[in-house]
């Protein structure tokens, strides 16, 4: 019986080391992914980048097409260096897209502080929920179906608001998105900690999208309630 217990202990230790490695690599790649995001945002601001501003529907559909194209490519190449390259290319693209809302925010006299507050709030949410998932090691996989349904509802609502342009609906979408993608941080980090996700490129993509959407949604809310015009 003793050799069997030893083998079981060694297997458990190896699994724990693998999970820690995936988590560590995910955090490192997530930090790296912020570099092209910031560069893309700065380039977009300097260029006054606008993604089909005259046609919101085409802009929305084209953005979704490009984003899902990147994500499909990343998933197909997640076991190679090309997957990392595509991920960094995707984060640069997302930085370009982010520049639009940053330009709007900078139109407020307190735009810089709004952006800083949104970034600080996003960081606080991420570190708190990632800490909870890592320390407790609780399995939050039961949230998966509810969160997926929530994302689908948010996307449909966002598409509908392209046509209706209702400010109250936009704020509701942002508030719900903060809750959903905050919960997704808990869910995605929990999957890594508990061995449900073993590829750090896929894990980074998921966590990056969580953080990105929390930041954008928080910034939308802050501009609506705290934006100051000259």
Phi and psi restraints in degrees (value plus and minus 20) as a CYANA .aco file:
   2 UNK   PHI     -80.8   -40.8
   2 UNK   PSI     -65.6   -25.6
   3 UNK   PHI     -78.6   -38.6
   3 UNK   PSI     -55.8   -15.8
   4 UNK   PHI     -86.0   -46.0
   4 UNK   PSI     -62.2   -22.2
   5 UNK   PHI     -83.4   -43.4
   5 UNK   PSI     -58.3   -18.3
   6 UNK   PHI     -83.7   -43.7
   6 UNK   PSI     -63.6   -23.6
   7 UNK   PHI     -83.5   -43.5
   7 UNK   PSI     -60.6   -20.6
   8 UNK   PHI     -84.8   -44.8
   8 UNK   PSI     -62.4   -22.4
   9 UNK   PHI     -84.5   -44.5
   9 UNK   PSI     -59.7   -19.7
  10 UNK   PHI     -86.3   -46.3
  10 UNK   PSI     -59.7   -19.7
  11 UNK   PHI     -85.1   -45.1
  11 UNK   PSI     -61.5   -21.5
  12 UNK   PHI     -83.9   -43.9
  12 UNK   PSI     -61.6   -21.6
  13 UNK   PHI     -85.3   -45.3
  13 UNK   PSI     -61.1   -21.1
  14 UNK   PHI     -84.3   -44.3
  14 UNK   PSI     -59.8   -19.8
  15 UNK   PHI     -85.1   -45.1
  15 UNK   PSI     -61.5   -21.5
  16 UNK   PHI     -83.4   -43.4
  16 UNK   PSI     -61.5   -21.5
  17 UNK   PHI     -83.4   -43.4
  17 UNK   PSI     -59.9   -19.9
  18 UNK   PHI     -84.6   -44.6
  18 UNK   PSI     -62.7   -22.7
  19 UNK   PHI     -85.2   -45.2
  19 UNK   PSI     -61.3   -21.3
  20 UNK   PHI     -84.3   -44.3
  20 UNK   PSI     -57.0   -17.0
  21 UNK   PHI     -85.4   -45.4
  21 UNK   PSI     -65.0   -25.0
  22 UNK   PHI     -81.3   -41.3
  22 UNK   PSI     -63.9   -23.9
  23 UNK   PHI     -84.1   -44.1
  23 UNK   PSI     -64.3   -24.3
  24 UNK   PHI     -83.4   -43.4
  24 UNK   PSI     -65.3   -25.3
  25 UNK   PHI     -85.4   -45.4
  25 UNK   PSI     -54.3   -14.3
  26 UNK   PHI     -83.7   -43.7
  26 UNK   PSI     -66.9   -26.9
  27 UNK   PHI     -82.8   -42.8
  27 UNK   PSI     -60.2   -20.2
  28 UNK   PHI     -85.8   -45.8
  28 UNK   PSI     -65.0   -25.0
  29 UNK   PHI     -90.1   -50.1
  29 UNK   PSI     -53.2   -13.2
  30 UNK   PHI     -83.4   -43.4
  30 UNK   PSI     -63.4   -23.4
  31 UNK   PHI     -82.9   -42.9
  31 UNK   PSI     -62.1   -22.1
  32 UNK   PHI     -84.3   -44.3
  32 UNK   PSI     -56.8   -16.8
  33 UNK   PHI     -85.6   -45.6
  33 UNK   PSI     -40.7    -0.7
  34 UNK   PHI     -91.1   -51.1
  34 UNK   PSI     -43.5    -3.5
  35 UNK   PHI     -84.9   -44.9
  35 UNK   PSI     -75.9   -35.9
  36 UNK   PHI     -84.7   -44.7
  36 UNK   PSI     -46.4    -6.4
  37 UNK   PHI     -84.1   -44.1
  37 UNK   PSI     -67.8   -27.8
  38 UNK   PHI     -83.8   -43.8
  38 UNK   PSI     -62.8   -22.8
  39 UNK   PHI     -81.4   -41.4
  39 UNK   PSI     -66.1   -26.1
  40 UNK   PHI     -80.7   -40.7
  40 UNK   PSI     -61.3   -21.3
  41 UNK   PHI     -85.1   -45.1
  41 UNK   PSI     -62.7   -22.7
  42 UNK   PHI     -85.8   -45.8
  42 UNK   PSI     -61.4   -21.4
  43 UNK   PHI     -81.8   -41.8
  43 UNK   PSI     -64.2   -24.2
  44 UNK   PHI     -82.7   -42.7
  44 UNK   PSI     -60.1   -20.1
  45 UNK   PHI     -85.7   -45.7
  45 UNK   PSI     -63.3   -23.3
  46 UNK   PHI     -84.5   -44.5
  46 UNK   PSI     -57.3   -17.3
  47 UNK   PHI    -104.7   -64.7
  47 UNK   PSI     -26.3    13.7
  48 UNK   PHI      33.6    73.6
  48 UNK   PSI      28.1    68.1
  49 UNK   PHI     -79.8   -39.8
  49 UNK   PSI     112.2   152.2
  50 UNK   PHI    -159.9  -119.9
  50 UNK   PSI     102.0   142.0
  51 UNK   PHI    -111.6   -71.6
  51 UNK   PSI      71.1   111.1
  52 UNK   PHI      32.3    72.3
  52 UNK   PSI      30.7    70.7
  53 UNK   PHI     -79.4   -39.4
  53 UNK   PSI     -48.7    -8.7
  54 UNK   PHI     -95.8   -55.8
  54 UNK   PSI     -34.9     5.1
  55 UNK   PHI    -155.4  -115.4
  55 UNK   PSI      68.7   108.7
  56 UNK   PHI     -77.4   -37.4
  56 UNK   PSI     -57.1   -17.1
  57 UNK   PHI     -86.2   -46.2
  57 UNK   PSI     -68.3   -28.3
  58 UNK   PHI     -81.9   -41.9
  58 UNK   PSI     -59.6   -19.6
  59 UNK   PHI     -79.9   -39.9
  59 UNK   PSI     -67.4   -27.4
  60 UNK   PHI     -82.3   -42.3
  60 UNK   PSI     -67.6   -27.6
  61 UNK   PHI     -87.1   -47.1
  61 UNK   PSI     -59.7   -19.7
  62 UNK   PHI     -87.2   -47.2
  62 UNK   PSI     -62.0   -22.0
  63 UNK   PHI     -79.1   -39.1
  63 UNK   PSI     -67.5   -27.5
  64 UNK   PHI     -81.6   -41.6
  64 UNK   PSI     -59.6   -19.6
  65 UNK   PHI     -83.5   -43.5
  65 UNK   PSI     -67.1   -27.1
  66 UNK   PHI     -84.8   -44.8
  66 UNK   PSI     -64.4   -24.4
  67 UNK   PHI     -82.3   -42.3
  67 UNK   PSI     -66.9   -26.9
  68 UNK   PHI     -89.1   -49.1
  68 UNK   PSI     -49.9    -9.9
  69 UNK   PHI     -83.5   -43.5
  69 UNK   PSI     -65.5   -25.5
  70 UNK   PHI     -80.1   -40.1
  70 UNK   PSI     -67.2   -27.2
  71 UNK   PHI     -84.7   -44.7
  71 UNK   PSI     -57.0   -17.0
  72 UNK   PHI     -83.6   -43.6
  72 UNK   PSI     -64.4   -24.4
  73 UNK   PHI     -84.4   -44.4
  73 UNK   PSI     -60.7   -20.7
  74 UNK   PHI     -83.0   -43.0
  74 UNK   PSI     -63.6   -23.6
  75 UNK   PHI     -84.4   -44.4
  75 UNK   PSI     -57.4   -17.4
  76 UNK   PHI     -90.3   -50.3
  76 UNK   PSI     -46.6    -6.6
  77 UNK   PHI    -136.3   -96.3
  77 UNK   PSI       3.0    43.0
  78 UNK   PHI     -86.7   -46.7
  78 UNK   PSI     -34.3     5.7
  79 UNK   PHI    -120.4   -80.4
  79 UNK   PSI      -5.0    35.0
  80 UNK   PHI    -157.9  -117.9
  80 UNK   PSI     150.5   190.5
  81 UNK   PHI     -84.1   -44.1
  81 UNK   PSI     -46.3    -6.3
  82 UNK   PHI     -81.9   -41.9
  82 UNK   PSI     -52.8   -12.8
  83 UNK   PHI     -82.4   -42.4
  83 UNK   PSI     -60.2   -20.2
  84 UNK   PHI     -84.7   -44.7
  84 UNK   PSI     -64.3   -24.3
  85 UNK   PHI     -81.5   -41.5
  85 UNK   PSI     -63.6   -23.6
  86 UNK   PHI     -85.6   -45.6
  86 UNK   PSI     -58.4   -18.4
  87 UNK   PHI     -81.9   -41.9
  87 UNK   PSI     -64.6   -24.6
  88 UNK   PHI     -87.3   -47.3
  88 UNK   PSI     -55.3   -15.3
  89 UNK   PHI     -84.4   -44.4
  89 UNK   PSI     -59.7   -19.7
  90 UNK   PHI     -84.0   -44.0
  90 UNK   PSI     -61.6   -21.6
  91 UNK   PHI     -89.2   -49.2
  91 UNK   PSI     -50.0   -10.0
  92 UNK   PHI     -85.7   -45.7
  92 UNK   PSI     -64.1   -24.1
  93 UNK   PHI     -80.2   -40.2
  93 UNK   PSI     -62.1   -22.1
  94 UNK   PHI     -87.0   -47.0
  94 UNK   PSI     -51.5   -11.5
  95 UNK   PHI     -85.0   -45.0
  95 UNK   PSI     -61.4   -21.4
  96 UNK   PHI     -79.0   -39.0
  96 UNK   PSI     -65.5   -25.5
  97 UNK   PHI     -85.4   -45.4
  97 UNK   PSI     -53.9   -13.9
  98 UNK   PHI     -86.6   -46.6
  98 UNK   PSI     -47.5    -7.5
  99 UNK   PHI     -80.8   -40.8
  99 UNK   PSI     -46.5    -6.5
 100 UNK   PHI     -84.8   -44.8
 100 UNK   PSI     -69.1   -29.1
 101 UNK   PHI     -90.8   -50.8
 101 UNK   PSI     -49.9    -9.9
 102 UNK   PHI     -86.9   -46.9
 102 UNK   PSI     -57.3   -17.3
 103 UNK   PHI     -82.9   -42.9
 103 UNK   PSI     -60.9   -20.9
 104 UNK   PHI     -83.2   -43.2
 104 UNK   PSI     -65.2   -25.2
 105 UNK   PHI     -81.9   -41.9
 105 UNK   PSI     -60.7   -20.7
 106 UNK   PHI     -90.7   -50.7
 106 UNK   PSI     -30.3     9.7
 107 UNK   PHI     -94.3   -54.3
 107 UNK   PSI     -35.3     4.7
 108 UNK   PHI    -106.6   -66.6
 108 UNK   PSI     130.6   170.6
 109 UNK   PHI     -84.1   -44.1
 109 UNK   PSI     -47.7    -7.7
 110 UNK   PHI    -127.3   -87.3
 110 UNK   PSI       8.1    48.1
 111 UNK   PHI     -78.6   -38.6
 111 UNK   PSI     -61.3   -21.3
 112 UNK   PHI     -81.1   -41.1
 112 UNK   PSI     -62.9   -22.9
 113 UNK   PHI     -90.7   -50.7
 113 UNK   PSI     -51.4   -11.4
 114 UNK   PHI     -84.1   -44.1
 114 UNK   PSI     -64.5   -24.5
 115 UNK   PHI     -84.5   -44.5
 115 UNK   PSI     -63.4   -23.4
 116 UNK   PHI     -83.4   -43.4
 116 UNK   PSI     -59.9   -19.9
 117 UNK   PHI     -86.1   -46.1
 117 UNK   PSI     -62.1   -22.1
 118 UNK   PHI     -83.0   -43.0
 118 UNK   PSI     -61.7   -21.7
 119 UNK   PHI     -85.1   -45.1
 119 UNK   PSI     -63.3   -23.3
 120 UNK   PHI     -84.5   -44.5
 120 UNK   PSI     -61.8   -21.8
 121 UNK   PHI     -83.8   -43.8
 121 UNK   PSI     -60.9   -20.9
 122 UNK   PHI     -83.6   -43.6
 122 UNK   PSI     -63.5   -23.5
 123 UNK   PHI     -81.7   -41.7
 123 UNK   PSI     -62.6   -22.6
 124 UNK   PHI     -82.9   -42.9
 124 UNK   PSI     -63.6   -23.6
 125 UNK   PHI     -82.3   -42.3
 125 UNK   PSI     -66.0   -26.0
 126 UNK   PHI     -82.2   -42.2
 126 UNK   PSI     -72.2   -32.2
 127 UNK   PHI     -86.2   -46.2
 127 UNK   PSI     -54.2   -14.2
 128 UNK   PHI     -86.7   -46.7
 128 UNK   PSI     -71.4   -31.4
 129 UNK   PHI     -92.7   -52.7
 129 UNK   PSI     -56.3   -16.3
 130 UNK   PHI     -84.1   -44.1
 130 UNK   PSI     -57.7   -17.7
 131 UNK   PHI     -84.3   -44.3
 131 UNK   PSI     -62.4   -22.4
 132 UNK   PHI     -80.8   -40.8
 132 UNK   PSI     -67.2   -27.2
 133 UNK   PHI     -84.1   -44.1
 133 UNK   PSI     -57.9   -17.9
 134 UNK   PHI     -95.6   -55.6
 134 UNK   PSI     -64.5   -24.5
 135 UNK   PHI     -93.4   -53.4
 135 UNK   PSI     -65.9   -25.9
 136 UNK   PHI     -96.7   -56.7
 136 UNK   PSI     -47.9    -7.9
 137 UNK   PHI      37.2    77.2
 137 UNK   PSI       1.2    41.2
 138 UNK   PHI     -91.1   -51.1
 138 UNK   PSI     123.9   163.9
 139 UNK   PHI    -105.5   -65.5
 139 UNK   PSI      92.0   132.0
 140 UNK   PHI    -122.0   -82.0
 140 UNK   PSI       2.0    42.0
 141 UNK   PHI     -83.7   -43.7
 141 UNK   PSI     -42.1    -2.1
 142 UNK   PHI     -83.0   -43.0
 142 UNK   PSI     -37.2     2.8
 143 UNK   PHI     -97.6   -57.6
 143 UNK   PSI     -38.0     2.0
 144 UNK   PHI     -70.8   -30.8
 144 UNK   PSI     -72.5   -32.5
 145 UNK   PHI     -84.8   -44.8
 145 UNK   PSI     -62.2   -22.2
 146 UNK   PHI     -84.7   -44.7
 146 UNK   PSI     -61.8   -21.8
 147 UNK   PHI     -88.3   -48.3
 147 UNK   PSI     -58.6   -18.6
 148 UNK   PHI     -82.5   -42.5
 148 UNK   PSI     -64.5   -24.5
 149 UNK   PHI     -81.4   -41.4
 149 UNK   PSI     -60.8   -20.8
 150 UNK   PHI     -81.4   -41.4
 150 UNK   PSI     -61.4   -21.4
 151 UNK   PHI     -84.7   -44.7
 151 UNK   PSI     -61.7   -21.7
 152 UNK   PHI     -81.4   -41.4
 152 UNK   PSI     -63.3   -23.3
 153 UNK   PHI     -83.0   -43.0
 153 UNK   PSI     -63.4   -23.4
 154 UNK   PHI     -82.7   -42.7
 154 UNK   PSI     -63.1   -23.1
 155 UNK   PHI     -83.2   -43.2
 155 UNK   PSI     -62.8   -22.8
 156 UNK   PHI     -85.3   -45.3
 156 UNK   PSI     -60.0   -20.0
 157 UNK   PHI     -85.6   -45.6
 157 UNK   PSI     -60.5   -20.5
 158 UNK   PHI     -84.4   -44.4
 158 UNK   PSI     -60.7   -20.7
 159 UNK   PHI     -84.1   -44.1
 159 UNK   PSI     -62.3   -22.3
 160 UNK   PHI     -82.9   -42.9
 160 UNK   PSI     -57.4   -17.4
 161 UNK   PHI     -93.9   -53.9
 161 UNK   PSI     -35.1     4.9
 162 UNK   PHI     -80.1   -40.1
 162 UNK   PSI     -56.6   -16.6
 163 UNK   PHI    -105.1   -65.1
 163 UNK   PSI     -62.6   -22.6
 164 UNK   PHI    -108.0   -68.0
 164 UNK   PSI     -48.5    -8.5
 165 UNK   PHI      31.4    71.4
 165 UNK   PSI      34.1    74.1
 166 UNK   PHI    -117.4   -77.4
 166 UNK   PSI      95.2   135.2
 167 UNK   PHI     -76.0   -36.0
 167 UNK   PSI     -61.6   -21.6
 168 UNK   PHI     -83.8   -43.8
 168 UNK   PSI     -58.2   -18.2
 169 UNK   PHI     -87.5   -47.5
 169 UNK   PSI     -59.4   -19.4
 170 UNK   PHI     -80.9   -40.9
 170 UNK   PSI     -62.6   -22.6
 171 UNK   PHI     -87.6   -47.6
 171 UNK   PSI     -58.4   -18.4
 172 UNK   PHI     -83.5   -43.5
 172 UNK   PSI     -63.3   -23.3
 173 UNK   PHI     -80.2   -40.2
 173 UNK   PSI     -64.2   -24.2
 174 UNK   PHI     -83.3   -43.3
 174 UNK   PSI     -63.6   -23.6
 175 UNK   PHI     -84.3   -44.3
 175 UNK   PSI     -64.1   -24.1
 176 UNK   PHI     -86.0   -46.0
 176 UNK   PSI     -59.1   -19.1
 177 UNK   PHI     -83.0   -43.0
 177 UNK   PSI     -58.9   -18.9
 178 UNK   PHI     -78.2   -38.2
 178 UNK   PSI     -65.6   -25.6
 179 UNK   PHI     -85.4   -45.4
 179 UNK   PSI     -66.3   -26.3
 180 UNK   PHI     -85.2   -45.2
 180 UNK   PSI     -68.4   -28.4
 181 UNK   PHI     -97.0   -57.0
 181 UNK   PSI     -42.4    -2.4
 182 UNK   PHI     -86.0   -46.0
 182 UNK   PSI     -64.2   -24.2
 183 UNK   PHI     -84.6   -44.6
 183 UNK   PSI     -53.3   -13.3
 184 UNK   PHI     -85.5   -45.5
 184 UNK   PSI     -52.9   -12.9
 185 UNK   PHI     -79.5   -39.5
 185 UNK   PSI     -67.8   -27.8
 186 UNK   PHI     -78.4   -38.4
 186 UNK   PSI     -65.7   -25.7
 187 UNK   PHI     -84.5   -44.5
 187 UNK   PSI     -67.9   -27.9
 188 UNK   PHI     -90.4   -50.4
 188 UNK   PSI     -60.4   -20.4
 189 UNK   PHI     -87.2   -47.2
 189 UNK   PSI     -58.4   -18.4
 190 UNK   PHI     -80.3   -40.3
 190 UNK   PSI     -60.2   -20.2
 191 UNK   PHI     -81.2   -41.2
 191 UNK   PSI     -59.9   -19.9
 192 UNK   PHI     -87.0   -47.0
 192 UNK   PSI     -68.6   -28.6
 193 UNK   PHI     -80.5   -40.5
 193 UNK   PSI     -56.7   -16.7
 194 UNK   PHI    -117.3   -77.3
 194 UNK   PSI     -11.2    28.8
 195 UNK   PHI      64.3   104.3
 195 UNK   PSI     -10.3    29.7
 196 UNK   PHI     -97.1   -57.1
 196 UNK   PSI     -41.4    -1.4
 197 UNK   PHI    -147.3  -107.3
 197 UNK   PSI     101.1   141.1
 198 UNK   PHI    -133.1   -93.1
 198 UNK   PSI     -20.3    19.7
 199 UNK   PHI    -130.8   -90.8
 199 UNK   PSI      98.9   138.9
 200 UNK   PHI     -91.9   -51.9
 200 UNK   PSI     -43.2    -3.2
 201 UNK   PHI     -91.3   -51.3
 201 UNK   PSI     -66.5   -26.5
 202 UNK   PHI     -81.8   -41.8
 202 UNK   PSI     -62.1   -22.1
 203 UNK   PHI     -82.5   -42.5
 203 UNK   PSI     -62.4   -22.4
 204 UNK   PHI     -83.5   -43.5
 204 UNK   PSI     -63.1   -23.1
 205 UNK   PHI     -78.3   -38.3
 205 UNK   PSI     -65.0   -25.0
 206 UNK   PHI     -84.0   -44.0
 206 UNK   PSI     -67.9   -27.9
 207 UNK   PHI     -88.2   -48.2
 207 UNK   PSI     -57.4   -17.4
 208 UNK   PHI     -79.2   -39.2
 208 UNK   PSI     -65.9   -25.9
 209 UNK   PHI     -84.0   -44.0
 209 UNK   PSI     -56.3   -16.3
 210 UNK   PHI     -80.5   -40.5
 210 UNK   PSI     -71.8   -31.8
 211 UNK   PHI     -83.0   -43.0
 211 UNK   PSI     -63.9   -23.9
 212 UNK   PHI     -79.3   -39.3
 212 UNK   PSI     -67.6   -27.6
 213 UNK   PHI     -90.1   -50.1
 213 UNK   PSI     -54.3   -14.3
 214 UNK   PHI     -83.4   -43.4
 214 UNK   PSI     -65.1   -25.1
 215 UNK   PHI     -81.4   -41.4
 215 UNK   PSI     -69.6   -29.6
 216 UNK   PHI     -81.2   -41.2
 216 UNK   PSI     -63.2   -23.2
 217 UNK   PHI     -87.6   -47.6
 217 UNK   PSI     -61.4   -21.4
 218 UNK   PHI     -82.1   -42.1
 218 UNK   PSI     -62.6   -22.6
 219 UNK   PHI     -84.2   -44.2
 219 UNK   PSI     -59.0   -19.0
 220 UNK   PHI     -79.0   -39.0
 220 UNK   PSI     -64.9   -24.9
 221 UNK   PHI     -86.7   -46.7
 221 UNK   PSI     -62.0   -22.0
 222 UNK   PHI     -84.8   -44.8
 222 UNK   PSI     -58.8   -18.8
 223 UNK   PHI     -85.9   -45.9
 223 UNK   PSI     -57.4   -17.4
 224 UNK   PHI     -89.3   -49.3
 224 UNK   PSI     -58.6   -18.6
 225 UNK   PHI    -123.4   -83.4
 225 UNK   PSI     -37.5     2.5
 226 UNK   PHI    -150.1  -110.1
 226 UNK   PSI     -15.3    24.7
 227 UNK   PHI     -91.1   -51.1
 227 UNK   PSI     115.2   155.2
 228 UNK   PHI    -139.8   -99.8
 228 UNK   PSI     105.8   145.8
 229 UNK   PHI    -108.5   -68.5
 229 UNK   PSI     132.6   172.6
